[in-house]
Amino acid sequence: MPSLMINGANIAYEELGSGTPIALMPGGRSGMDAVRGLAERLAPHYRVILHDRRNCGASDVIIGGELSEQEIWADDLYELLKQLGA
């Protein structure tokens, strides 16, 4: 599974399909497999980007920082999409 260094953490991700990009993020502590079924249904029409957020799934576990975990996840997703050109 590919990963990128995002804000100091290795973030595991996958891309399915092509075209207009959309990103799916599961809730709770679930990894990207929790939304894979939806991603596979959308992939014939979109470029679907899945990722394991830091502290979830195959991505690095890093505890710390001054922001809330949700703010860190949003910043990570923004940077991931930027690096992927989405």
KOLMILUM-461984 format. One record per residue: x, y, z of N, C-alpha, C, CB in turn; residue in one letter; chain. Coordinates in Angstrom, 2 decimals, always signed. Glycine has a CB too. Layout:
REM residues N
       npx       npy       npz      capx      capy      capz       cpx       cpy       cpz      cbpx      cbpy      cbpz   resn   chain
         X         Y         Z         X         Y         Z         X         Y         Z         X         Y         Z      a       A
...
//
This chain:
REM residues 86
       npx       npy       npz      capx      capy      capz       cpx       cpy       cpz      cbpx      cbpy      cbpz   resn   chain
     +0.86     -1.17     +0.00     +0.00     +0.00     +0.00     +0.90     +1.23     +0.00     -0.97     +0.00     +1.23      m       A
     +0.62     +2.19     -0.88     +1.46     +3.39     -0.91     +1.22     +4.27     +0.32     +1.18     +4.20     -2.19      p       A
     +2.20     +5.08     +0.63     +2.04     +6.06     +1.71     +2.85     +7.30     +1.34     +2.50     +5.47     +3.08      s       A
     +2.47     +8.40     +1.94     +3.18     +9.67     +1.76     +3.48    +10.26     +3.13     +2.34    +10.67     +0.90      l       A
     +4.59    +10.99     +3.23     +4.91    +11.71     +4.46     +4.07    +12.98     +4.47     +6.45    +12.02     +4.56      m       A
     +3.17    +13.05     +5.44     +2.24    +14.17     +5.55     +2.38    +14.75     +6.95     +0.75    +13.73     +5.26      i       A
     +2.82    +15.98     +7.05     +2.92    +16.66     +8.35     +3.61    +15.80     +9.41     +1.54    +17.06     +8.83      n       A
     +4.68    +15.11     +9.01     +5.46    +14.32     +9.95     +4.98    +12.91    +10.19     +5.51    +15.02    +11.21      g       A
     +3.96    +12.45     +9.48     +3.44    +11.09     +9.65     +3.32    +10.41     +8.29     +2.07    +11.11    +10.37      a       A
     +3.64     +9.13     +8.24     +3.40     +8.35     +7.02     +1.91     +8.03     +6.97     +4.28     +7.04     +6.99      n       A
     +1.26     +8.50     +5.93     -0.18     +8.30     +5.76     -0.40     +7.32     +4.61     -0.92     +9.65     +5.49      i       A
     -1.01     +6.18     +4.93     -1.31     +5.17     +3.92     -2.55     +5.60     +3.14     -1.53     +3.77     +4.58      a       A
     -2.51     +5.38     +1.83     -3.64     +5.80     +1.00     -3.80     +4.85     -0.19     -3.46     +7.25     +0.51      y       A
     -4.93     +4.95     -0.85     -5.20     +4.23     -2.10     -6.03     +5.13     -2.99     -5.92     +2.87     -1.84      e       A
     -5.88     +4.91     -4.29     -6.71     +5.62     -5.27     -7.42     +4.59     -6.14     -5.86     +6.59     -6.15      e       A
     -8.68     +4.80     -6.39     -9.46     +3.93     -7.26    -10.13     +4.80     -8.31    -10.52     +3.10     -6.44      l       A
    -10.26     +4.31     -9.52    -10.97     +5.02    -10.57    -10.18     +6.19    -11.12    -12.29     +5.50    -10.06      g       A
    -10.89     +7.05    -11.85    -10.28     +8.23    -12.45    -11.35     +9.29    -12.64     -9.59     +7.89    -13.80      s       A
    -10.91    +10.48    -12.96    -11.84    +11.57    -13.18    -11.83    +12.55    -12.03    -13.24    +11.04    -13.38      g       A
    -12.97    +13.12    -11.75    -13.11    +14.09    -10.67    -12.77    +13.43     -9.34    -14.53    +14.68    -10.64      t       A
    -11.84    +14.02     -8.56    -11.46    +13.38     -7.30    -12.47    +13.62     -6.18    -10.11    +13.88     -6.87      p       A
    -12.69    +12.58     -5.40    -13.43    +12.70     -4.15    -12.67    +11.91     -3.10    -14.92    +12.18     -4.30      i       A
    -12.74    +12.35     -1.87    -12.06    +11.67     -0.77    -13.11    +11.12     +0.19    -11.07    +12.63     -0.03      a       A
    -12.91     +9.90     +0.62    -13.79     +9.29     +1.61    -13.01     +9.07     +2.89    -14.39     +7.95     +1.08      l       A
    -13.63     +9.39     +4.01    -12.99     +9.21     +5.31    -13.98     +8.52     +6.24    -12.53    +10.59     +5.90      m       A
    -13.61     +7.36     +6.79    -14.51     +6.68     +7.72    -14.58     +7.41     +9.05    -14.07     +5.23     +7.94      p       A
    -15.55     +7.08     +9.84    -15.68     +7.68    +11.17    -14.98     +6.85    +12.22    -17.13     +7.85    +11.53      g       A
    -14.98     +7.36    +13.43    -14.39     +6.65    +14.55    -12.92     +6.34    +14.34    -15.14     +5.38    +14.82      g       A
    -12.51     +5.17    +14.75    -11.12     +4.72    +14.59    -10.98     +3.74    +13.43    -10.63     +4.07    +15.89      r       A
    -11.96     +3.69    +12.56    -11.93     +2.75    +11.44    -10.90     +3.15    +10.40    -13.30     +2.66    +10.79      s       A
    -10.34     +2.14     +9.73     -9.43     +2.37     +8.63    -10.19     +2.50     +7.33     -8.41     +1.25     +8.54      g       A
     -9.45     +2.66     +6.25    -10.06     +2.88     +4.94    -10.93     +1.71     +4.46     -8.99     +3.13     +3.92      m       A
    -10.70     +0.51     +4.98    -11.52     -0.63     +4.56    -12.98     -0.45     +4.91    -10.99     -1.90     +5.19      d       A
    -13.28     +0.39     +5.89    -14.67     +0.62     +6.30    -15.49     +1.31     +5.20    -14.71     +1.46     +7.56      a       A
    -14.82     +2.01     +4.29    -15.54     +2.71     +3.21    -15.19     +2.16     +1.83    -15.25     +4.21     +3.25      v       A
    -14.46     +1.04     +1.81    -14.02     +0.47     +0.53    -15.21     +0.09     -0.37    -13.15     -0.77     +0.78      r       A
    -16.25     -0.49     +0.18    -17.41     -0.87     -0.63    -18.01     +0.33     -1.36    -18.46     -1.52     +0.24      g       A
    -18.17     +1.44     -0.66    -18.68     +2.66     -1.28    -17.70     +3.17     -2.33    -18.93     +3.74     -0.21      l       A
    -16.40     +3.13     -2.01    -15.38     +3.58     -2.95    -15.42     +2.78     -4.24    -13.99     +3.47     -2.31      a       A
    -15.59     +1.48     -4.13    -15.64     +0.63     -5.33    -16.86     +0.94     -6.18    -15.63     -0.84     -4.94      e       A
    -17.96     +1.32     -5.55    -19.17     +1.68     -6.31    -19.01     +3.03     -7.01    -20.39     +1.71     -5.40      r       A
    -18.24     +3.92     -6.40    -18.03     +5.25     -6.97    -16.91     +5.28     -8.01    -17.72     +6.24     -5.87      l       A
    -15.98     +4.34     -7.93    -14.77     +4.35     -8.77    -15.04     +4.37    -10.28    -13.95     +3.15     -8.45      a       A
    -16.12     +3.76    -10.80    -16.34     +3.87    -12.24    -16.65     +5.31    -12.71    -17.48     +2.95    -12.64      p       A
    -16.96     +6.18    -11.74    -17.37     +7.54    -12.10    -16.44     +8.63    -11.58    -18.75     +7.79    -11.58      h       A
    -15.63     +8.30    -10.59    -14.78     +9.30     -9.91    -13.40     +8.72     -9.61    -15.45     +9.78     -8.61      y       A
    -12.47     +9.60     -9.34    -11.18     +9.22     -8.76    -11.37     +9.26     -7.24     -9.99    +10.20     -9.23      r       A
    -11.46     +8.10     -6.64    -11.76     +8.00     -5.20    -10.44     +7.85     -4.44    -12.71     +6.80     -4.90      v       A
    -10.24     +8.70     -3.47     -9.04     +8.68     -2.65     -9.42     +8.25     -1.24     -8.32    +10.07     -2.65      i       A
     -8.83     +7.15     -0.82     -9.04     +6.62     +0.53     -7.74     +6.79     +1.30     -9.49     +5.12     +0.50      l       A
     -7.82     +6.96     +2.59     -6.60     +6.98     +3.40     -6.90     +6.54     +4.82     -5.97     +8.40     +3.40      h       A
     -5.87     +6.03     +5.46     -5.95     +5.75     +6.89     -5.43     +6.99     +7.60     -5.13     +4.46     +7.29      d       A
     -6.28     +7.61     +8.40     -5.85     +8.80     +9.14     -4.74     +8.42    +10.11     -7.05     +9.44     +9.89      r       A
     -3.93     +9.40    +10.50     -2.91     +9.10    +11.51     -3.61     +8.53    +12.75     -2.06    +10.38    +11.87      r       A
     -2.97     +7.62    +13.41     -3.49     +6.93    +14.59     -4.60     +5.93    +14.25     -4.02     +7.94    +15.59      n       A
     -4.80     +5.63    +12.97     -5.81     +4.66    +12.53     -5.22     +3.80    +11.42     -7.11     +5.39    +12.04      c       A
     -5.61     +2.54    +11.38     -5.22     +1.67    +10.27     -3.72     +1.54    +10.12     -5.81     +2.18     +9.00      g       A
     -3.25     +1.62     +8.86     -1.85     +1.39     +8.54     -0.98     +2.64     +8.63     -1.74     +0.81     +7.16      a       A
     -1.55     +3.79     +8.97     -0.76     +5.02     +9.09     -0.06     +5.09    +10.44     -1.66     +6.26     +8.89      s       A
     +0.91     +6.00    +10.53     +1.67     +6.15    +11.77     +0.79     +6.57    +12.94     +2.79     +7.15    +11.57      d       A
     +1.19     +6.15    +14.12     +0.56     +6.59    +15.36     +1.46     +7.66    +15.97     +0.34     +5.39    +16.36      v       A
     +0.91     +8.85    +16.12     +1.64     +9.96    +16.71     +0.68    +10.68    +17.65     +2.21    +10.95    +15.61      i       A
     +0.99    +10.64    +18.93     +0.15    +11.30    +19.92     +0.85    +12.59    +20.33     -0.11    +10.36    +21.16      i       A
     +0.15    +13.69    +20.23     +0.73    +14.97    +20.63     +0.25    +16.08    +19.73     +2.24    +14.90    +20.61      g       A
     +0.76    +17.25    +19.99     +0.38    +18.41    +19.21     -0.59    +19.29    +19.97     -0.22    +17.99    +17.89      g       A
     -0.76    +20.49    +19.46     -1.62    +21.46    +20.14     -3.02    +21.50    +19.55     -1.01    +22.83    +20.07      e       A
     -3.21    +20.94    +18.37     -4.53    +20.94    +17.74     -5.32    +19.71    +18.15     -4.40    +21.00    +16.20      l       A
     -6.64    +19.77    +17.99     -7.45    +18.58    +18.23     -7.15    +17.55    +17.15     -8.97    +18.94    +18.26      s       A
     -7.46    +16.31    +17.43     -7.21    +15.26    +16.46     -7.98    +15.51    +15.16     -7.59    +13.89    +17.04      e       A
     -9.20    +16.01    +15.28    -10.00    +16.28    +14.08     -9.36    +17.38    +13.22    -11.43    +16.70    +14.48      q       A
     -8.79    +18.40    +13.85     -8.09    +19.45    +13.09     -6.85    +18.89    +12.41     -7.71    +20.62    +14.01      e       A
     -6.13    +18.02    +13.09     -4.94    +17.39    +12.50     -5.35    +16.53    +11.32     -4.19    +16.54    +13.56      i       A
     -6.43    +15.75    +11.46     -6.90    +14.90    +10.36     -7.27    +15.75     +9.15     -8.10    +14.05    +10.81      w       A
     -7.94    +16.89     +9.39     -8.33    +17.78     +8.28     -7.08    +18.34     +7.60     -9.23    +18.94     +8.80      a       A
     -6.10    +18.77     +8.38     -4.85    +19.28     +7.80     -4.12    +18.19     +7.01     -3.93    +19.82     +8.91      d       A
     -4.10    +16.97     +7.55     -3.46    +15.85     +6.84     -4.15    +15.56     +5.52     -3.46    +14.59     +7.72      d       A
     -5.48    +15.55     +5.53     -6.22    +15.27     +4.30     -5.95    +16.36     +3.26     -7.73    +15.17     +4.59      l       A
     -5.95    +17.62     +3.69     -5.66    +18.71     +2.77     -4.29    +18.51     +2.11     -5.72    +20.06     +3.52      y       A
     -3.28    +18.21     +2.91     -1.93    +18.02     +2.38     -1.83    +16.79     +1.49     -0.93    +17.91     +3.53      e       A
     -2.52    +15.70     +1.86     -2.53    +14.50     +1.03     -3.12    +14.82     -0.34     -3.35    +13.37     +1.72      l       A
     -4.26    +15.49     -0.37     -4.89    +15.84     -1.64     -3.98    +16.75     -2.46     -6.25    +16.51     -1.40      l       A
     -3.31    +17.67     -1.81     -2.38    +18.56     -2.50     -1.23    +17.76     -3.13     -1.81    +19.61     -1.52      k       A
     -0.64    +16.84     -2.36     +0.47    +16.05     -2.90     +0.03    +15.13     -4.03     +1.11    +15.23     -1.78      q       A
     -1.22    +14.69     -4.00     -1.74    +13.83     -5.06     -2.28    +14.62     -6.25     -2.83    +12.94     -4.50      l       A
     -2.25    +15.94     -6.17     -2.75    +16.77     -7.27     -4.25    +16.69     -7.43     -2.09    +16.36     -8.54      g       A
     -4.94    +16.51     -6.33     -6.41    +16.37     -6.39     -7.09    +17.66     -5.96     -6.89    +15.21     -5.49      a       A
//
